[in-house]
Amino acid sequence: MPQGIPHAFRIDSDTAHLFNLITPVGLENFFFDLSEPARELVLPPPLDGAPDLPAIAAATAKYDCEILGPPPLVS
């Protein structure tokens, strides 16, 4: 999607495969900034508490992104 166009995706199944191509180069670091390397080859447990909102706000400012809200429900 072109930059500046609001977009979202939602996974409504137990499994999913995602291929994401991001241009121009650099925005992929947004995801690296908000993640940590896996410690082992298993899925981690769900978050215990709220996400780190100050870190998310800093990353969105750094990469000129805006989080608008949850994805709309599909009927």
N, C-alpha and C positions, 0 to 999 in steps of 0.2 A: 504494500500500500504506500502511496506517496506520503512523504512527511507532512504532518499537519492534519491528516485525516484521522478522526477518531476511529478506533477499531478495538475488537476484543475477540477472544475465543474462549470456548468452554468445553470441557471434556465431561461427557455424561456416560462414560463406560468404565469398566474395571481396568481396561488396558488402552494404551494409546501410543502411537508413534508420531513424532513431530520432527519435521525437517523445516528449519527456519533459515532463510537466506536474508542477511541484513546488509544493506548498502546505504550510504557509504560506510567504509570500514570504521570501526571504533565503537559503535553502539553495543557490540557484543560484550564490551567491558562493563556495561551496566549490569549484566547478569553475573559476571565474575565478582563485581564489587559487592553484590548482595548475596553471595553464596560462600560456602566453604567446601573444600575438597572432601570427598567421601572418605570415611575412616575405614570402611570395609565394604564389601560387595553385597550389601543388603540395603533395602529401603530403610531410611531412618524413621523413627516414630514421628507422629504428628507433633506440631509445635505445642509446647506446654506454656500457653499464655499468648499474649498479643505479639504480632510481628514487631520488629524494631522500626517503628515509624520515623524516628529521627534519621536513621540510616537510609530509609527509602526516600525521604524528603531530600536528603543531601544528594543521593544518586540521581533523582529526577531533575534537580537543579543543575547538577554537573553535566548531564547529557541532554539538557533542554527538552525534557519529557514532561508530560502532565498526566497524572492519574485522575481520571474522571469519576470513577466509581466502579461498582461491580458490573459484570456484563449483563445486558438485558436478558430477561427470561425468554426462552423460545417456546412458542405454543404449538 
